[in-house]
Amino acid sequence: MAPTAEGTFDKTPLSNLLIYALERGLSGTFELSLNEASVATLLFIEGFPAKIRTTEPGHFLGEVMADLGLITGEQLAASLERLQESPRLQGEILIELGFATEQMVQAGLRGHLDRKLEQLFSLPQETAFAYFDGVDNLARFGGPPVQIDPLPALWRGVRQSPSWEHVDATLRRLGALGVRLTANAQVSRFQFGRNELAAIELFQQKPLRVIDLANSKIVGPSVAQLLVYCLLITKQVELVEVVAEKPASSPQPQVQPATPPSSGQAFARVQLQAKPVVRTPLVIEEMPVNRSASDSRISSPMPAPIPLPDEVRPATNANPPPALPGAASNLDIGSMISTTIQSSLPPPMTAAAAVSVAPEPTSSPAMNVHEAVTAPPPVESSPSLPSEPAPLTAEQSTLKNKILERAITISGQDYFQMLGVDRDATAEAVQKAFIQLAKVWHPDRLPAALVDVKEACSKVFSHLTEANATLSDPERRQEYMTLIKEGGATPDDQAKIQAVVEAATDFQKAEFHLKRNDVNQAYELVKKAWALDPEQADYLAMMTWLEAQKPEFVGREKTLEKIAVLDKCVKMNAHCERAIFWRGMLYKRIDEGARAVKDFKRAADLNPRNLDALREVRLHNMRGGASKPPPGPGGSMRPSAKPPAGNETLGGLFGKLFKK
């Protein structure tokens, strides 16, 4: 039988296939193969995954039910022993032994199916798919079908095994546009983690670009890109244009802010205003699908809002499974063109709850299916849990310590060390090593007793996923080898480099604000820079100098304290011109003229273009070594008609600002 459509993951990723099937309400079978050998079979009913068969061993139903807390470890062992004696469906054995109800087994089957679907995202891009519309190739496999919402597994799969080629192609087309949640977004369906939900809350407050989300530090840069990509392809966000304007209360026309010569960025305070974008659609795929003998793949989807299920229908125990609805008349999937990102508000979704694999009744889904297709009712109650967690077994304690230790040490390893492969390992060897490690370190495989270390386990798995994605891609691997040669290949190294770059940028901004006498903003920026990179003497010197200008540090004792900090800066870097010059200014404040002029001369020697230092030397010589009031915060001194009286040694605009 000829397939209705076929293609490969490198052209149409699995995430796009799932969205396409869900949006179109497909009922049929997807056959996945690698090198002409079958690797998986997926059955869809009305757009929802209903059965999956894989050739590689994965999660077993009993293990999933134990992880969900539906059965105990002893009950799992007993069911496996009975399974060896009488090969049958494990769910039937659990019901027969009285360990689970039919509803509990159905909840376990949904969890089992969810994990199998997530496992498919680790398949390589060379994986081929063929879709057979209206055909059930799994009618004799397992029990009755159960449908699940694919979005939770879709997000986990995109995050753990992203198709960066498609992600980059999508995000590049955004340009400078921002995104915000639509009024009818159903983000709860994805079962995002705590950090992802915190990031999504930012989209509810105002439109953001991908770089804005990454700079928020709530999630890392990679996760920020993947999160925006996932929300885009599932129509949870709309495109908006972020326009910088002056506050509306200002009657004057908008004026471009001054630009610091070094960074090329504007730092004037502006108000962000989101405007819907009216423009031609942005195509996700590089080219539309061409219905021909050589290319009959399903187009990469960018669907309209994804349908939500409407109602739950009673389960059926009929065997074989219910027949699939017939294929739609004149269906020609391969000829459908690529759908696009629309900037307008999409039609509202239905308000039914999302599918969940958890056993609680509040999280059970409803299924939008035809009368011929039935789905199980929700689990009515969860098994009772003890009020206090049981003590860990010796094996669990060992595993917990191993997870915590690995979460600490993995950040200091490069990607080859993480995966345990040689640096000349092939892409196939990398992927094989990753699959083996994923079976050990996947956070969903943790027993319920170790839920408190799931975050640490997720950290390890996230690093392994990034290592696999990088080393499996020739271009990214080549770039990574350059990082190894430069000594910045571990996550710790990359975090340090990122901190150094960010600190340098903040210090550059601080210098700009200091020259404009915006001392409060300069202080906050240099304080942030020093926290990110405390080894830089220049950062500590500027922070110390700005603190010394505050009224509470004008006295001699407080000034000496700041001089001591500048001494430390000079020890950190003997050629720190700023620390030496500003120390001279503080010596001048407390009438230590000889020490002051010594520092001024040294600063001028280090930088002959330091006009402030040269000016101070000349003034000192002209006045015969007499001390004068200190200059403003920028270090420039302008002779005044007479020296200030009393404690008003601060003077100038700087003192007035700090006294406010």
C-alpha positions in Angstrom: 0.0 0.0 0.0 1.5 3.3 -1.0 1.8 6.0 1.7 -0.3 9.1 1.6 2.7 11.2 2.3 6.4 10.6 3.3 9.5 12.6 4.2 12.4 12.8 6.6 12.9 14.6 10.0 15.7 16.8 8.6 13.0 18.5 6.4 10.0 18.1 8.7 10.8 17.6 12.4 8.8 15.3 14.6 7.4 18.4 16.5 5.9 19.7 13.3 4.4 16.4 12.4 2.7 16.2 15.8 1.2 19.7 15.4 0.2 18.9 11.8 -1.6 15.7 12.9 -3.3 17.5 15.8 -4.5 20.5 13.8 -5.7 18.4 10.9 -7.3 15.7 13.2 -5.5 12.9 11.3 -6.5 9.3 11.9 -3.9 6.9 10.6 -0.5 5.5 11.1 3.0 7.0 10.9 5.8 4.5 10.2 9.3 5.7 11.1 12.4 4.0 9.7 16.1 4.5 9.7 18.3 3.1 7.0 15.2 1.3 5.7 14.7 -0.5 9.1 11.6 0.2 11.1 12.2 2.0 14.4 8.7 3.0 15.5 5.0 3.0 14.6 2.6 5.7 15.7 -1.2 5.5 15.6 -3.2 8.7 15.7 -6.9 9.0 16.3 -8.5 12.3 15.5 -5.1 14.0 15.8 -4.1 12.5 19.1 -1.4 9.9 19.6 -3.1 6.7 20.7 -0.5 3.9 20.4 3.2 3.7 19.9 5.4 0.7 19.2 9.2 1.0 19.2 11.9 -1.5 18.3 14.2 -0.2 21.0 13.4 -1.2 24.6 12.1 1.7 26.7 9.8 2.3 29.6 7.5 -0.6 30.7 3.9 0.0 31.9 4.6 -1.3 35.4 7.7 0.9 35.8 5.7 4.0 34.7 2.9 3.2 37.2 5.4 2.8 40.0 7.0 6.1 39.1 3.5 7.8 39.1 2.8 6.3 42.6 0.0 4.1 41.3 1.6 0.9 42.5 4.4 0.0 44.9 7.7 -1.6 44.1 6.6 -4.8 45.7 3.5 -4.9 43.6 5.6 -4.2 40.4 7.9 -7.1 41.3 5.0 -9.5 41.9 3.4 -8.5 38.5 6.7 -9.1 36.7 6.9 -12.6 38.3 3.4 -13.4 37.2 4.2 -12.0 33.8 7.0 -14.6 33.4 4.7 -17.4 34.3 1.8 -16.3 32.1 2.8 -13.9 29.3 -0.1 -11.4 29.0 -0.6 -7.6 29.2 0.9 -6.3 32.4 -2.1 -4.1 33.0 -4.4 -7.1 33.0 -2.2 -8.9 35.5 -2.1 -5.8 37.8 -6.0 -5.7 37.8 -6.2 -9.5 38.3 -3.9 -9.3 41.3 -5.9 -6.5 42.8 -3.0 -4.0 42.7 -4.7 -1.6 40.4 -8.1 -0.6 39.0 -8.9 -0.3 35.3 -8.8 3.5 35.7 -5.4 3.4 37.3 -4.1 1.2 34.4 -5.5 3.7 31.9 -3.7 6.5 33.7 -0.5 4.4 33.6 -1.0 3.7 29.8 -1.3 7.5 29.2 1.9 8.0 31.1 3.6 5.1 29.2 2.5 6.6 25.8 3.7 10.1 26.8 7.2 8.8 27.6 7.4 6.7 24.4 6.4 9.8 22.4 9.2 11.8 24.1 11.7 9.1 23.4 11.1 9.4 19.7 12.6 13.0 19.7 16.0 11.4 20.2 15.9 9.8 16.7 18.4 11.2 14.2 17.4 13.7 11.5 17.9 11.0 8.9 14.8 9.2 10.2 12.2 8.8 7.4 8.4 8.8 8.0 5.5 7.5 5.9 1.9 8.3 6.7 -1.0 6.0 5.9 -4.3 7.8 6.3 -7.2 5.8 7.7 -5.0 2.8 8.4 -4.4 1.1 11.8 -1.2 -0.8 11.7 -1.3 -1.4 15.5 -4.7 -3.1 15.7 -3.2 -6.3 17.1 -0.6 -4.5 19.3 -1.4 -4.1 23.0 -4.8 -3.2 24.3 -7.3 -0.6 23.4 -5.9 2.7 22.3 -5.7 5.7 24.7 -5.3 9.2 23.5 -3.0 11.8 25.0 -2.3 15.5 24.5 1.1 15.5 22.6 2.1 19.0 23.8 3.8 18.1 27.0 6.0 15.5 25.3 6.5 17.9 22.4 8.0 20.6 24.6 10.3 18.1 26.5 11.4 16.6 23.2 12.1 20.0 21.6 14.1 21.0 24.6 16.1 17.8 25.0 16.7 17.1 21.3 16.1 20.3 19.4 16.3 20.5 15.6 18.5 23.7 15.6 18.4 24.1 11.9 14.6 24.6 12.0 14.8 26.6 15.2 17.3 29.0 13.8 15.4 29.4 10.5 12.3 30.3 12.4 13.8 32.7 14.9 15.9 34.5 12.2 12.7 35.5 10.4 11.5 37.3 13.5 14.2 39.9 13.1 13.7 42.7 15.7 10.0 41.7 16.3 8.8 40.8 19.7 6.2 38.2 20.8 3.5 38.3 23.4 1.0 35.7 24.5 -2.3 35.6 22.7 -5.5 36.3 24.7 -6.5 32.6 24.3 -3.1 31.0 24.9 -3.2 27.6 26.6 0.3 27.4 28.1 -0.9 25.1 30.9 -1.2 22.3 28.4 2.6 22.1 27.9 3.2 21.3 31.6 6.1 23.7 31.7 8.6 23.7 34.5 8.9 26.5 37.1 11.5 28.5 35.2 9.6 28.3 31.9 6.4 29.5 33.6 8.3 32.4 35.1 9.6 33.3 31.7 6.2 33.1 30.2 4.9 35.5 32.8 7.2 38.1 31.3 5.4 37.7 28.0 2.2 38.5 29.8 3.6 41.7 31.1 5.0 43.1 27.9 6.2 42.0 24.4 9.7 40.5 24.4 12.3 39.6 21.8 14.3 36.4 22.2 17.4 38.3 23.3 15.3 40.1 26.0 14.1 36.8 27.4 17.7 35.5 27.4 19.0 38.6 29.2 16.3 38.2 31.9 18.5 35.3 33.3 15.3 33.4 34.2 16.2 30.7 31.6 19.4 30.2 29.6 19.9 31.5 26.1 19.3 28.0 24.5 16.1 27.4 26.5 14.9 31.0 25.7 15.2 30.3 21.9 13.5 26.9 22.2 10.7 28.3 24.4 9.9 31.0 21.9 10.2 28.6 19.0 7.7 26.1 20.7 5.2 28.9 21.5 5.5 30.1 17.9 4.8 26.9 16.1 1.9 26.1 18.4 0.3 29.5 18.0 0.5 30.5 21.6 2.1 33.9 20.8 1.6 36.7 18.3 4.2 38.9 16.7 4.4 42.5 17.7 6.6 45.4 17.0 8.4 47.0 20.0 8.7 50.7 19.4 10.8 53.0 21.6 9.2 56.3 22.4 9.5 59.1 24.9 6.9 59.3 27.6 3.5 60.6 26.4 3.6 63.5 28.9 6.5 65.1 27.1 5.2 67.6 24.5 8.5 67.9 22.7 9.2 65.8 19.6 11.2 62.6 20.1 15.0 63.1 20.1 17.5 60.4 19.6 19.5 59.8 22.9 23.2 60.3 23.0 25.3 57.3 22.1 28.5 56.3 24.0 31.3 56.2 21.5 32.6 52.8 22.7 29.5 50.6 22.8 27.4 52.0 20.1 24.2 51.5 22.1 21.7 54.0 23.4 20.9 54.1 27.0 18.3 56.9 27.2 15.3 55.9 29.2 12.4 55.1 26.9 8.9 53.7 27.1 8.1 50.5 25.3 4.9 50.4 23.3 3.7 47.2 21.6 1.9 47.5 18.2 0.5 44.6 16.3 2.4 44.0 13.1 0.5 44.0 9.8 2.8 42.4 7.3 3.0 39.4 5.0 3.2 36.0 6.6 6.5 34.5 7.7 7.0 31.1 6.2 8.5 28.5 8.5 9.9 26.1 5.9 12.7 27.2 3.5 10.4 26.2 0.6 6.9 25.0 0.0 6.2 21.3 -0.4 6.4 20.2 -4.0 4.0 17.4 -4.7 6.1 15.2 -6.9 7.5 11.7 -7.2 10.7 12.8 -5.5 9.1 14.9 -2.7 5.8 13.9 -1.2 6.5 14.8 2.4 4.0 16.5 4.7 4.7 20.2 4.8 6.3 21.7 7.9 3.3 23.0 9.9 2.5 26.3 11.4 -1.1 25.6 12.4 -3.9 27.7 13.5 -4.9 27.3 17.2 -4.6 23.7 18.3 -7.9 22.0 19.2 -8.6 21.0 22.8 -10.7 17.9 23.6 -14.4 18.4 24.5 -15.5 15.4 26.5 -14.5 12.1 28.1 -16.3 9.0 26.8 -16.5 5.7 28.7 -13.7 3.2 28.0 -14.3 0.1 25.9 -12.6 -3.2 26.5 -13.4 -4.5 23.0 -10.6 -6.3 21.4 -9.4 -5.6 18.7 -9.3 -1.8 19.2 -12.1 0.4 17.7 -11.9 0.9 14.0 -10.4 4.1 12.7 -12.7 6.6 11.0 -12.2 6.4 7.2 -9.9 8.7 5.4 -11.4 12.0 4.3 -12.5 12.0 0.6 -9.9 13.3 -1.8 -7.4 13.8 1.0 -4.0 14.8 -0.5 -1.8 15.8 2.4 1.4 15.9 0.4 0.1 18.7 -1.8 -0.8 21.0 1.1 1.4 24.1 1.3 3.4 25.1 4.3 1.3 27.0 6.8 2.6 30.3 8.1 3.0 32.5 11.2 0.2 35.0 11.3 0.6 38.3 13.1 -3.1 38.7 13.8 -4.9 37.2 16.7 -5.9 33.5 16.1 -9.4 32.2 16.7 -10.0 31.2 20.3 -9.4 27.7 21.5 -11.9 25.6 23.3 -11.7 25.7 27.1 -11.5 22.0 27.9 -8.7 20.9 30.2 -5.5 19.4 28.8 -4.6 15.8 28.8 -2.4 14.7 31.7 -0.7 11.5 32.6 -1.1 12.1 36.3 -3.7 10.0 38.1 -5.5 12.9 39.8 -9.0 13.5 38.4 -8.5 17.2 38.1 -5.8 16.7 35.5 -7.6 14.0 33.5 -8.4 15.1 29.9 -11.4 15.0 27.6 -11.1 13.7 24.1 -12.6 15.3 21.1 -13.4 12.1 19.1 -16.1 10.7 16.8 -18.8 8.4 18.2 -16.9 5.4 16.8 -13.8 6.2 18.9 -13.9 5.9 22.6 -11.5 7.0 25.3 -11.2 5.9 29.0 -12.7 8.0 31.8 -10.5 9.9 34.2 -9.0 8.3 37.2 -11.4 8.9 40.0 -8.9 8.9 42.8 -5.2 8.6 43.5 -3.8 6.0 45.7 -3.4 7.2 49.2 0.1 8.4 50.1 1.7 8.3 53.5 1.7 11.6 55.4 5.5 11.3 55.8 7.9 10.0 53.2 9.3 6.6 53.9 13.1 6.5 54.6 15.3 5.9 51.6 16.7 2.5 51.0 20.5 2.0 50.9 20.3 1.8 47.1 18.2 5.0 46.8 20.6 6.9 49.1 23.5 5.8 46.9 21.7 6.9 43.8 20.7 10.2 45.4 24.4 11.0 46.3 25.5 9.9 42.8 23.0 12.4 41.2 24.0 15.3 43.5 27.7 14.7 42.9 27.2 14.3 39.1 25.2 17.6 39.0 28.2 19.4 40.5 31.0 17.8 38.5 29.4 17.8 35.1 29.7 21.6 34.7 33.5 21.2 34.8 33.6 18.7 31.9 33.6 19.2 28.2 31.0 17.6 26.0 33.2 14.6 25.1 33.8 13.9 28.8 30.1 14.2 29.5 29.2 11.5 27.0 32.3 9.4 27.6 33.4 9.4 24.0 36.7 10.2 22.3 37.2 13.4 20.5 37.3 11.6 17.2 34.1 9.8 17.9 31.6 9.7 15.0 28.2 11.3 15.1 26.7 7.8 15.3 28.9 6.9 18.3 27.9 10.2 20.0 24.2 9.5 19.6 24.6 5.9 20.7 26.4 7.0 23.9 23.7 9.7 24.5 20.8 7.2 24.2 22.5 4.9 26.7 23.0 7.8 29.2 19.5 9.1 28.6 18.1 5.8 29.9 20.1 6.4 33.1 19.8 10.1 33.6 16.3 10.9 32.3 14.6 12.7 35.2 11.3 10.9 34.5 13.0 7.6 35.3 13.6 8.7 38.9 11.7 6.8 41.6 9.1 8.8 43.4 11.2 8.7 46.6 13.9 10.8 44.9 11.7 13.6 43.7 13.8 16.1 45.7 16.8 15.6 43.4 14.8 15.7 40.2 16.1 19.2 39.5 19.7 18.0 39.8 19.0 15.1 37.6 17.4 17.4 35.0 20.5 19.6 35.1 22.7 16.5 34.2 20.3 15.5 31.5 20.1 19.0 30.0 24.0 19.1 29.7 24.0 15.6 28.1 21.3 16.7 25.6 23.3 19.9 24.7 26.4 17.8 24.3 24.7 15.4 22.0 23.1 18.1 19.9 26.4 19.9 19.5 28.6 16.9 18.7 26.1 15.4 16.3 26.0 18.5 14.2 29.2 18.9 12.0 29.1 22.7 11.9 28.4 23.2 15.6 31.0 20.5 16.5 33.7 22.4 14.5 32.9 25.6 16.4 33.0 23.6 19.7 36.5 22.2 18.8 37.7 25.8 18.5 36.3 26.5 22.0 38.2 23.5 23.3 41.5 24.9 21.9 40.8 28.3 23.4 40.0 26.7 26.8 36.3 27.6 27.1 34.6 24.3 26.4 33.0 23.4 29.7 29.7 24.9 31.0 31.7 26.5 33.8 34.1 28.1 31.3 31.2 29.3 29.2 29.4 30.7 32.2 32.6 32.6 33.2 33.1 33.9 29.7 29.5 35.1 29.6 29.9 36.8 32.9 33.1 38.5 31.8 31.5 39.8 28.6 28.5 41.1 30.5 30.6 42.7 33.1 32.7 44.5 30.5 29.5 45.8 28.8 28.1 47.1 32.2 31.4 48.8 32.9 31.4 50.5 29.5 27.9 51.8 30.3 29.0 52.9 33.7 31.8 55.0 32.2 29.3 56.6 29.8 26.9 57.5 32.6 29.7 58.9 34.7 30.8 61.3 32.0 27.2 62.5 31.9 27.2 63.0 35.7 24.5 60.3 36.0 26.3 59.0 39.1 23.6 56.9 40.5 23.2 54.9 37.3 26.9 54.6 36.9 27.3 53.2 40.4 24.6 50.6 39.9 26.2 49.4 36.7 29.8 49.3 38.0 28.6 47.5 41.1 26.9 44.8 38.9 30.1 44.6 36.7 32.3 44.0 39.8 29.9 41.3 41.1 30.2 39.5 37.8 33.9 39.8 37.5 35.5 40.7 40.8 39.1 40.2 39.5 39.0 43.4 37.6 40.8 46.2 39.5 39.2 48.9 37.3 35.7 47.9 38.4 36.5 47.9 42.1 38.3 51.2 41.7 35.4 53.0 40.0 32.9 51.6 42.6 35.2 52.8 45.4 35.6 56.3 43.9 31.9 56.7 43.5 31.2 55.6 47.1 33.9 58.0 48.3 31.9 60.9 46.8 28.9 60.3 49.0 28.5 62.7 51.9 28.9 60.0 54.5 32.5 59.3 53.2 33.8 62.9 53.2 35.5 62.7 56.6 39.2 61.9 56.9 38.6 58.4 58.5 36.1 57.3 55.9 38.4 58.7 53.1 41.3 56.7 54.4 39.1 53.6 54.3 38.5 54.1 50.6 42.2 54.8 50.0 42.9 51.4 51.5 40.5 49.8 49.0 42.3 51.6 46.1 45.6 50.3 47.5 44.1 46.9 47.1 43.2 47.7 43.5 46.8 48.7 42.8 48.0 45.5 44.3 45.6 43.6 42.0 46.9 45.5 39.0 50.0 47.7 39.4 49.1 49.5 36.1 45.6 50.3 37.1 45.6 54.0 36.1 42.1 54.7 37.4 42.9 53.4 40.9 46.1 55.4 41.1 44.5 58.7 39.8 41.5 58.4 42.1 43.7 57.6 45.1 45.6 60.8 44.4 42.3 62.7 44.4 41.4 61.3 47.8 44.9 62.1 49.2 44.4 65.6 47.9 41.1 65.8 49.8 42.8 65.1 53.1 45.7 67.5 52.4 48.3 64.7 51.7 49.7 66.8 48.8 53.0 64.9 48.4 51.3 61.5 48.1 48.6 63.0 45.8 51.1 64.5 43.3 53.0 61.3 43.3 49.9 59.4 42.2 49.1 62.1 39.6 52.5 61.8 38.1 52.4 58.0 38.0 48.9 58.1 36.4 50.2 60.6 33.8 53.2 58.3 33.1 50.9 55.3 32.6 48.7 57.3 30.2 50.2 60.5 28.7 46.7 61.3 27.4 45.2 61.5 31.0 44.6 65.3 30.9 43.1 65.3 34.4 46.3 63.8 35.8 48.5 66.3 33.9 46.3 69.2 35.0 46.6 68.2 38.6 50.4 68.0 38.3 50.5 71.5 36.8 48.2 73.0 39.4 50.2 71.4 42.2 53.4 73.0 40.8 51.7 76.4 40.3 50.4 76.5 43.8 53.5 75.3 45.4 52.0 72.0 46.5 48.9 73.5 48.2 45.9 71.3 48.2 42.7 72.3 46.5 39.2 71.0 46.6 38.7 67.7 44.8 37.0 67.6 41.4 33.7 66.2 40.4 33.0 62.5 39.9 34.5 62.3 36.5 37.9 63.3 37.8 38.1 66.7 36.0 39.0 69.6 38.1 38.1 73.2 37.3 39.7 75.9 39.5 37.1 77.8 41.5 37.3 81.4 42.7 37.7 80.3 46.3 37.9 77.0 48.1 34.7 75.8 49.8 34.3 76.3 53.5 33.8 73.8 56.3 33.0 70.3 55.2 31.8 71.3 51.7 34.8 69.6 50.1 32.6 67.5 47.8 31.2 70.4 45.8 29.8 70.4 42.3 26.9 68.6 40.8 28.0 65.3 42.2 27.6 66.4 45.8 24.2 68.0 45.1 22.9 64.7 43.6 24.0 62.6 46.5 22.6 65.1 49.0 19.1 64.9 47.4 
